[in-house]
């Protein structure tokens, strides 16, 4: 089975949306349409493997630690600078 091009997929999505919109007339129909579309999108979600999850978690933790260090250094530098500028007369 050949892969469909992006234009074909978009045309298919537009066609489905129009068909769904034609069926959804009132507020209840729009709510049902919304949840139907949400569940369609949720079927496309791929759960990461344990290894991917561990790797991504470690990347986030390392990034947070690096940012904590940068902010700590900047905080110390600005605090020292402010103290130097405003405490000269004391």
MOPAC internal coordinates of N, CA, C and O (Angstrom, degrees):
PM7 1SCF
backbone

  N    0.0000 0     0.00 0     0.00 0    0    0    0
  C    1.4430 1     0.00 0     0.00 0    1    0    0
  C    1.5229 1   108.21 1     0.00 0    2    1    0
  O    1.2310 1   119.91 1   -56.42 1    3    2    1
  N    1.2969 1   117.78 1   123.58 1    3    2    1
  C    1.4504 1   122.64 1  -177.02 1    5    3    2
  C    1.5265 1   110.07 1   -76.61 1    6    5    3
  O    1.2310 1   121.76 1   -32.10 1    7    6    5
  N    1.3165 1   114.23 1   147.90 1    7    6    5
  C    1.4630 1   119.35 1   177.93 1    9    7    6
  C    1.5274 1   109.75 1   -73.22 1   10    9    7
  O    1.2310 1   120.60 1   -40.09 1   11   10    9
  N    1.3072 1   116.46 1   139.91 1   11   10    9
  C    1.4628 1   121.33 1   179.72 1   13   11   10
  C    1.5263 1   109.38 1   -81.17 1   14   13   11
  O    1.2310 1   120.94 1   -32.24 1   15   14   13
  N    1.3146 1   115.80 1   147.76 1   15   14   13
  C    1.4639 1   119.45 1   179.06 1   17   15   14
  C    1.5307 1   109.08 1   -75.65 1   18   17   15
  O    1.2310 1   121.27 1   -12.02 1   19   18   17
  N    1.3299 1   115.17 1   167.98 1   19   18   17
  C    1.4677 1   120.71 1  -179.88 1   21   19   18
  C    1.5124 1   112.03 1   -61.49 1   22   21   19
  O    1.2310 1   120.43 1   140.96 1   23   22   21
  N    1.3482 1   116.78 1   -39.04 1   23   22   21
  C    1.4679 1   119.95 1  -179.74 1   25   23   22
  C    1.5223 1   111.39 1   -65.33 1   26   25   23
  O    1.2310 1   120.69 1   141.08 1   27   26   25
  N    1.3490 1   116.28 1   -38.92 1   27   26   25
  C    1.4646 1   119.30 1   179.00 1   29   27   26
  C    1.5215 1   110.61 1   -65.54 1   30   29   27
  O    1.2310 1   120.68 1   139.42 1   31   30   29
  N    1.3361 1   116.30 1   -40.58 1   31   30   29
  C    1.4692 1   120.17 1   179.09 1   33   31   30
  C    1.5223 1   110.49 1   -64.70 1   34   33   31
  O    1.2310 1   120.54 1   135.99 1   35   34   33
  N    1.3325 1   116.58 1   -44.01 1   35   34   33
  C    1.4622 1   120.04 1   179.29 1   37   35   34
  C    1.5170 1   110.90 1   -63.10 1   38   37   35
  O    1.2310 1   120.22 1   138.51 1   39   38   37
  N    1.3137 1   117.18 1   -41.49 1   39   38   37
  C    1.4643 1   120.82 1   178.93 1   41   39   38
  C    1.5246 1   109.85 1   -62.62 1   42   41   39
  O    1.2310 1   120.89 1   140.21 1   43   42   41
  N    1.3211 1   115.90 1   -39.79 1   43   42   41
  C    1.4629 1   120.09 1   178.88 1   45   43   42
  C    1.5290 1   110.85 1   -64.84 1   46   45   43
  O    1.2310 1   120.50 1   137.31 1   47   46   45
  N    1.3433 1   116.65 1   -42.69 1   47   46   45
  C    1.4606 1   120.51 1   179.21 1   49   47   46
  C    1.5252 1   111.06 1   -64.24 1   50   49   47
  O    1.2310 1   120.69 1   138.99 1   51   50   49
  N    1.3302 1   116.29 1   -41.01 1   51   50   49
  C    1.4670 1   120.02 1   179.51 1   53   51   50
  C    1.5191 1   109.90 1   -65.28 1   54   53   51
  O    1.2310 1   120.98 1   138.52 1   55   54   53
  N    1.3187 1   115.72 1   -41.48 1   55   54   53
  C    1.4679 1   119.44 1   179.58 1   57   55   54
  C    1.5278 1   110.75 1   -62.99 1   58   57   55
  O    1.2310 1   120.48 1   136.50 1   59   58   57
  N    1.3258 1   116.70 1   -43.50 1   59   58   57
  C    1.4655 1   120.40 1   177.97 1   61   59   58
  C    1.5259 1   111.47 1   -63.81 1   62   61   59
  O    1.2310 1   120.55 1   139.14 1   63   62   61
  N    1.3355 1   116.56 1   -40.86 1   63   62   61
  C    1.4663 1   120.24 1  -179.87 1   65   63   62
  C    1.5229 1   110.63 1   -64.24 1   66   65   63
  O    1.2310 1   120.41 1   138.58 1   67   66   65
  N    1.3297 1   116.83 1   -41.42 1   67   66   65
  C    1.4645 1   119.75 1   178.38 1   69   67   66
  C    1.5217 1   111.37 1   -64.16 1   70   69   67
  O    1.2310 1   120.52 1   138.09 1   71   70   69
  N    1.3252 1   116.61 1   -41.91 1   71   70   69
  C    1.4649 1   120.17 1   179.09 1   73   71   70
  C    1.5245 1   110.15 1   -64.04 1   74   73   71
  O    1.2310 1   120.54 1   136.64 1   75   74   73
  N    1.3321 1   116.58 1   -43.36 1   75   74   73
  C    1.4649 1   120.24 1   178.79 1   77   75   74
  C    1.5279 1   110.75 1   -64.66 1   78   77   75
  O    1.2310 1   120.29 1   139.76 1   79   78   77
  N    1.3324 1   117.05 1   -40.24 1   79   78   77
  C    1.4535 1   121.20 1  -179.46 1   81   79   78
  C    1.5222 1   111.13 1   -64.82 1   82   81   79
  O    1.2310 1   120.56 1   143.42 1   83   82   81
  N    1.3256 1   116.53 1   -36.58 1   83   82   81
  C    1.4625 1   120.21 1   179.59 1   85   83   82
  C    1.5281 1   110.50 1   -65.27 1   86   85   83
  O    1.2310 1   120.79 1   146.34 1   87   86   85
  N    1.3284 1   116.09 1   -33.66 1   87   86   85
  C    1.4670 1   119.95 1   179.95 1   89   87   86
  C    1.5268 1   111.58 1   -78.07 1   90   89   87
  O    1.2310 1   119.89 1   151.71 1   91   90   89
  N    1.3107 1   117.82 1   -28.29 1   91   90   89
  C    1.4599 1   121.59 1  -175.48 1   93   91   90
  C    1.5156 1   109.77 1   -92.27 1   94   93   91
  O    1.2310 1   120.45 1   -75.83 1   95   94   93
  N    1.2977 1   116.74 1   104.17 1   95   94   93
  C    1.4645 1   120.88 1  -176.85 1   97   95   94
  C    1.5340 1   111.05 1  -100.43 1   98   97   95
  O    1.2310 1   120.18 1   125.49 1   99   98   97
  N    1.2934 1   117.27 1   -54.51 1   99   98   97
  C    1.4625 1   120.72 1  -173.59 1  101   99   98
  C    1.5152 1   111.99 1   -98.81 1  102  101   99
  O    1.2310 1   120.77 1     5.29 1  103  102  101
  N    1.3364 1   116.14 1  -174.71 1  103  102  101
  C    1.4678 1   121.15 1  -178.85 1  105  103  102
  C    1.5290 1   112.61 1   -61.40 1  106  105  103
  O    1.2310 1   120.45 1   140.48 1  107  106  105
  N    1.3173 1   116.74 1   -39.52 1  107  106  105
  C    1.4587 1   119.78 1   179.29 1  109  107  106
  C    1.5239 1   110.16 1   -65.96 1  110  109  107
  O    1.2310 1   120.55 1   138.78 1  111  110  109
  N    1.3196 1   116.56 1   -41.22 1  111  110  109
  C    1.4565 1   120.63 1   178.44 1  113  111  110
  C    1.5229 1   111.68 1   -63.30 1  114  113  111
  O    1.2310 1   120.34 1   141.65 1  115  114  113
  N    1.3334 1   116.95 1   -38.35 1  115  114  113
  C    1.4593 1   120.67 1   178.58 1  117  115  114
  C    1.5254 1   110.66 1   -67.41 1  118  117  115
  O    1.2310 1   120.57 1   141.68 1  119  118  117
  N    1.3400 1   116.52 1   -38.32 1  119  118  117
  C    1.4631 1   119.74 1   177.19 1  121  119  118
  C    1.5236 1   110.80 1   -64.02 1  122  121  119
  O    1.2310 1   120.79 1   136.26 1  123  122  121
  N    1.3058 1   116.10 1   -43.74 1  123  122  121
  C    1.4626 1   120.50 1   179.34 1  125  123  122
  C    1.5233 1   109.71 1   -62.77 1  126  125  123
  O    1.2310 1   120.36 1   137.30 1  127  126  125
  N    1.3209 1   116.92 1   -42.70 1  127  126  125
  C    1.4651 1   121.64 1   178.01 1  129  127  126
  C    1.5269 1   110.57 1   -60.51 1  130  129  127
  O    1.2310 1   120.59 1   135.94 1  131  130  129
  N    1.3241 1   116.48 1   -44.06 1  131  130  129
  C    1.4630 1   120.78 1   179.88 1  133  131  130
  C    1.5202 1   110.91 1   -58.55 1  134  133  131
  O    1.2310 1   120.33 1   130.22 1  135  134  133
  N    1.3364 1   116.98 1   -49.78 1  135  134  133
  C    1.4578 1   120.01 1  -177.89 1  137  135  134
  C    1.5248 1   111.33 1   -67.45 1  138  137  135
  O    1.2310 1   119.82 1   145.40 1  139  138  137
  N    1.3067 1   117.94 1   -34.60 1  139  138  137
  C    1.4629 1   121.42 1   177.04 1  141  139  138
  C    1.5327 1   109.60 1   -62.52 1  142  141  139
  O    1.2310 1   120.50 1   136.78 1  143  142  141
  N    1.3271 1   116.65 1   -43.22 1  143  142  141
  C    1.4599 1   120.17 1   178.84 1  145  143  142
  C    1.5278 1   111.67 1   -68.11 1  146  145  143
  O    1.2310 1   120.36 1   143.32 1  147  146  145
  N    1.3287 1   116.93 1   -36.68 1  147  146  145
  C    1.4637 1   120.28 1   177.42 1  149  147  146
  C    1.5202 1   109.94 1   -62.01 1  150  149  147
  O    1.2310 1   120.01 1   134.65 1  151  150  149
  N    1.3214 1   117.58 1   -45.35 1  151  150  149
  C    1.4610 1   120.26 1  -179.18 1  153  151  150
  C    1.5221 1   111.53 1   -67.11 1  154  153  151
  O    1.2310 1   119.88 1   145.83 1  155  154  153
  N    1.3333 1   117.83 1   -34.17 1  155  154  153
  C    1.4734 1   120.33 1   175.52 1  157  155  154
  C    1.5212 1   109.91 1   -62.22 1  158  157  155
  O    1.2310 1   120.55 1   137.07 1  159  158  157
  N    1.3239 1   116.55 1   -42.93 1  159  158  157
  C    1.4613 1   119.67 1  -179.87 1  161  159  158
  C    1.5207 1   111.02 1   -68.42 1  162  161  159
  O    1.2310 1   119.99 1   142.57 1  163  162  161
  N    1.3252 1   117.63 1   -37.43 1  163  162  161
  C    1.4639 1   120.39 1  -179.80 1  165  163  162
  C    1.5203 1   111.98 1   -64.96 1  166  165  163
  O    1.2310 1   120.07 1   151.32 1  167  166  165
  N    1.3255 1   117.47 1   -28.68 1  167  166  165
  C    1.4667 1   120.33 1   177.16 1  169  167  166
  C    1.5247 1   111.04 1   -66.07 1  170  169  167
  O    1.2310 1   119.72 1   157.64 1  171  170  169
  N    1.3254 1   118.13 1   -22.36 1  171  170  169
  C    1.4571 1   122.05 1  -178.62 1  173  171  170
  C    1.5242 1   112.47 1   -83.26 1  174  173  171
  O    1.2310 1   120.21 1   166.96 1  175  174  173
  N    1.3261 1   117.20 1   -13.04 1  175  174  173
  C    1.4657 1   121.11 1  -176.64 1  177  175  174
  C    1.5175 1   109.76 1   -70.87 1  178  177  175
  O    1.2310 1   121.39 1   -45.81 1  179  178  177
  N    1.3349 1   114.94 1   134.19 1  179  178  177
  C    1.4619 1   120.55 1   178.55 1  181  179  178
  C    1.5202 1   107.90 1  -108.67 1  182  181  179
  O    1.2310 1   120.11 1   -55.78 1  183  182  181
  N    1.3166 1   117.39 1   124.22 1  183  182  181
  C    1.4560 1   122.08 1   179.05 1  185  183  182
  C    1.5266 1   109.11 1   -75.01 1  186  185  183
  O    1.2310 1   119.85 1   -50.14 1  187  186  185
  N    1.3348 1   117.89 1   129.86 1  187  186  185
  C    1.4749 1   119.32 1  -179.41 1  189  187  186
  C    1.5210 1   111.10 1   -68.57 1  190  189  187
  O    1.2310 1   121.45 1   -27.58 1  191  190  189
  N    1.3313 1   114.84 1   152.42 1  191  190  189
  C    1.4600 1   119.45 1   176.15 1  193  191  190
  C    1.5238 1   108.70 1   -72.06 1  194  193  191
  O    1.2310 1   120.61 1   -12.02 1  195  194  193
  N    1.2981 1   116.44 1   167.98 1  195  194  193
  C    1.4683 1   120.47 1   179.79 1  197  195  194
  C    1.5288 1   110.51 1   -61.20 1  198  197  195
  O    1.2310 1   120.53 1   140.31 1  199  198  197
  N    1.3270 1   116.59 1   -39.69 1  199  198  197
  C    1.4688 1   120.60 1  -179.73 1  201  199  198
  C    1.5339 1   110.73 1   -65.44 1  202  201  199
  O    1.2310 1   120.03 1   135.36 1  203  202  201
  N    1.3305 1   117.54 1   -44.64 1  203  202  201
  C    1.4627 1   120.92 1   178.02 1  205  203  202
  C    1.5282 1   111.02 1   -61.43 1  206  205  203
  O    1.2310 1   120.89 1   137.30 1  207  206  205
  N    1.3245 1   115.90 1   -42.70 1  207  206  205
  C    1.4579 1   120.70 1  -179.70 1  209  207  206
  C    1.5243 1   111.20 1   -63.36 1  210  209  207
  O    1.2310 1   120.30 1   137.52 1  211  210  209
  N    1.3322 1   117.03 1   -42.48 1  211  210  209
  C    1.4555 1   121.53 1   178.87 1  213  211  210
  C    1.5271 1   110.38 1   -64.47 1  214  213  211
  O    1.2310 1   120.56 1   135.53 1  215  214  213
  N    1.3285 1   116.53 1   -44.47 1  215  214  213
  C    1.4675 1   120.74 1   179.93 1  217  215  214
  C    1.5230 1   110.81 1   -62.15 1  218  217  215
  O    1.2310 1   120.22 1   133.52 1  219  218  217
  N    1.3106 1   117.18 1   -46.48 1  219  218  217
  C    1.4638 1   120.45 1  -179.22 1  221  219  218
  C    1.5238 1   111.48 1   -64.66 1  222  221  219
  O    1.2310 1   120.37 1   141.82 1  223  222  221
  N    1.3223 1   116.90 1   -38.18 1  223  222  221
  C    1.4633 1   120.85 1   178.27 1  225  223  222
  C    1.5227 1   110.75 1   -63.84 1  226  225  223
  O    1.2310 1   120.62 1   136.57 1  227  226  225
  N    1.3375 1   116.42 1   -43.43 1  227  226  225
  C    1.4628 1   120.10 1   179.12 1  229  227  226
  C    1.5256 1   111.16 1   -64.79 1  230  229  227
  O    1.2310 1   120.09 1   140.89 1  231  230  229
  N    1.3128 1   117.43 1   -39.11 1  231  230  229
  C    1.4670 1   120.84 1   178.12 1  233  231  230
  C    1.5242 1   109.85 1   -61.41 1  234  233  231
  O    1.2310 1   120.25 1   135.32 1  235  234  233
  N    1.3131 1   117.14 1   -44.68 1  235  234  233
  C    1.4659 1   121.13 1   179.87 1  237  235  234
  C    1.5309 1   110.28 1   -63.83 1  238  237  235
  O    1.2310 1   119.87 1   134.88 1  239  238  237
  N    1.3180 1   117.85 1   -45.12 1  239  238  237
  C    1.4644 1   120.75 1  -179.14 1  241  239  238
  C    1.5272 1   111.66 1   -63.50 1  242  241  239
  O    1.2310 1   120.01 1   137.76 1  243  242  241
  N    1.3398 1   117.58 1   -42.24 1  243  242  241
  C    1.4667 1   120.83 1   178.40 1  245  243  242
  C    1.5229 1   109.84 1   -63.97 1  246  245  243
  O    1.2310 1   120.10 1   137.39 1  247  246  245
  N    1.3358 1   117.41 1   -42.61 1  247  246  245
  C    1.4667 1   121.00 1   178.18 1  249  247  246
  C    1.5247 1   110.79 1   -60.60 1  250  249  247
  O    1.2310 1   120.15 1   136.15 1  251  250  249
  N    1.3226 1   117.32 1   -43.85 1  251  250  249
  C    1.4683 1   121.05 1  -179.58 1  253  251  250
  C    1.5361 1   110.06 1   -64.24 1  254  253  251
  O    1.2310 1   120.10 1   138.46 1  255  254  253
  N    1.3106 1   117.41 1   -41.54 1  255  254  253
  C    1.4677 1   119.99 1   178.78 1  257  255  254
  C    1.5269 1   111.29 1   -64.19 1  258  257  255
  O    1.2310 1   120.24 1   139.02 1  259  258  257
  N    1.3382 1   117.15 1   -40.98 1  259  258  257
  C    1.4605 1   120.43 1   177.95 1  261  259  258
  C    1.5302 1   110.03 1   -63.49 1  262  261  259
  O    1.2310 1   120.39 1   135.00 1  263  262  261
  N    1.3161 1   116.86 1   -45.00 1  263  262  261
  C    1.4678 1   120.32 1   179.74 1  265  263  262
  C    1.5275 1   110.82 1   -64.10 1  266  265  263
  O    1.2310 1   119.87 1   142.67 1  267  266  265
  N    1.3287 1   117.85 1   -37.33 1  267  266  265
  C    1.4720 1   120.56 1   176.16 1  269  267  266
  C    1.5215 1   110.17 1   -60.62 1  270  269  267
  O    1.2310 1   120.37 1   137.68 1  271  270  269
  N    1.3213 1   116.89 1   -42.32 1  271  270  269
  C    1.4622 1   120.59 1   178.68 1  273  271  270
  C    1.5176 1   111.68 1   -63.87 1  274  273  271
  O    1.2310 1   120.24 1   135.23 1  275  274  273
  N    1.3436 1   117.14 1   -44.77 1  275  274  273
  C    1.4606 1   120.95 1  -179.98 1  277  275  274
  C    1.5266 1   110.27 1   -61.74 1  278  277  275
  O    1.2310 1   120.26 1   133.45 1  279  278  277
  N    1.3140 1   117.11 1   -46.55 1  279  278  277
  C    1.4656 1   120.74 1  -178.68 1  281  279  278
  C    1.5246 1   110.98 1   -66.02 1  282  281  279
  O    1.2310 1   120.18 1   142.83 1  283  282  281
  N    1.3347 1   117.27 1   -37.17 1  283  282  281
  C    1.4605 1   120.61 1   177.93 1  285  283  282
  C    1.5281 1   110.61 1   -62.93 1  286  285  283
  O    1.2310 1   120.46 1   134.96 1  287  286  285
  N    1.3209 1   116.73 1   -45.04 1  287  286  285
  C    1.4694 1   120.70 1   179.27 1  289  287  286
  C    1.5282 1   110.36 1   -63.62 1  290  289  287
  O    1.2310 1   120.16 1   134.80 1  291  290  289
  N    1.3363 1   117.29 1   -45.20 1  291  290  289
  C    1.4617 1   120.48 1   179.02 1  293  291  290
  C    1.5273 1   111.58 1   -63.14 1  294  293  291
  O    1.2310 1   120.28 1   138.51 1  295  294  293
  N    1.3247 1   117.06 1   -41.49 1  295  294  293
  C    1.4577 1   121.40 1   178.81 1  297  295  294
  C    1.5310 1   110.54 1   -61.41 1  298  297  295
  O    1.2310 1   120.88 1   134.34 1  299  298  297
  N    1.3148 1   115.92 1   -45.66 1  299  298  297
  C    1.4619 1   120.02 1   178.73 1  301  299  298
  C    1.5231 1   110.83 1   -62.48 1  302  301  299
  O    1.2310 1   120.27 1   136.18 1  303  302  301
  N    1.3463 1   117.09 1   -43.82 1  303  302  301
  C    1.4700 1   121.18 1  -178.67 1  305  303  302
  C    1.5276 1   110.90 1   -64.42 1  306  305  303
  O    1.2310 1   119.98 1   133.74 1  307  306  305
  N    1.3219 1   117.65 1   -46.26 1  307  306  305
  C    1.4674 1   119.76 1   179.53 1  309  307  306
  C    1.5250 1   111.33 1   -67.08 1  310  309  307
  O    1.2310 1   120.20 1   140.28 1  311  310  309
  N    1.3200 1   117.23 1   -39.72 1  311  310  309
  C    1.4643 1   120.21 1   177.95 1  313  311  310
  C    1.5167 1   111.67 1   -62.18 1  314  313  311
  O    1.2310 1   120.60 1   137.23 1  315  314  313
  N    1.3289 1   116.47 1   -42.77 1  315  314  313
  C    1.4619 1   120.74 1   177.64 1  317  315  314
  C    1.5264 1   110.38 1   -64.59 1  318  317  315
  O    1.2310 1   120.68 1   138.22 1  319  318  317
  N    1.3357 1   116.30 1   -41.78 1  319  318  317
  C    1.4641 1   120.13 1   179.20 1  321  319  318
  C    1.5184 1   112.44 1   -63.31 1  322  321  319
  O    1.2310 1   120.33 1   135.73 1  323  322  321
  N    1.3226 1   116.98 1   -44.27 1  323  322  321
  C    1.4629 1   120.90 1   179.00 1  325  323  322
  C    1.5212 1   110.18 1   -64.28 1  326  325  323
  O    1.2310 1   120.28 1   136.95 1  327  326  325
  N    1.3253 1   117.07 1   -43.05 1  327  326  325
  C    1.4606 1   120.46 1   178.39 1  329  327  326
  C    1.5227 1   110.33 1   -61.82 1  330  329  327
  O    1.2310 1   120.17 1   138.88 1  331  330  329
  N    1.3076 1   117.28 1   -41.12 1  331  330  329
  C    1.4749 1   120.98 1   179.11 1  333  331  330
  C    1.5175 1   111.42 1   -63.15 1  334  333  331
  O    1.2310 1   120.33 1   135.71 1  335  334  333
  N    1.3309 1   116.97 1   -44.29 1  335  334  333
  C    1.4683 1   121.21 1  -176.26 1  337  335  334
  C    1.5282 1   110.99 1   -70.45 1  338  337  335
  O    1.2310 1   119.29 1   136.18 1  339  338  337
  N    1.3207 1   118.96 1   -43.82 1  339  338  337
  C    1.4632 1   121.13 1  -171.85 1  341  339  338
  C    1.5341 1   113.84 1   -95.90 1  342  341  339
  O    1.2310 1   119.14 1   169.94 1  343  342  341
  N    1.2984 1   119.25 1   -10.06 1  343  342  341
  C    1.4657 1   120.61 1  -178.94 1  345  343  342
  C    1.5144 1   112.42 1  -105.28 1  346  345  343
  O    1.2310 1   119.41 1  -167.67 1  347  346  345
  N    1.3175 1   118.73 1    12.33 1  347  346  345
  C    1.4511 1   120.82 1  -177.06 1  349  347  346
  C    1.5339 1   112.70 1   -67.76 1  350  349  347
  O    1.2310 1   120.19 1   146.70 1  351  350  349
  N    1.3045 1   117.24 1   -33.30 1  351  350  349
  C    1.4560 1   119.93 1  -176.84 1  353  351  350
  C    1.5133 1   114.41 1   -80.26 1  354  353  351
  O    1.2310 1   119.36 1   167.31 1  355  354  353
  N    1.3203 1   118.82 1   -12.69 1  355  354  353
  C    1.4601 1   120.79 1  -173.46 1  357  355  354
  C    1.5026 1   112.54 1   -80.33 1  358  357  355
  O    1.2310 1   120.10 1   180.00 1  359  358  357

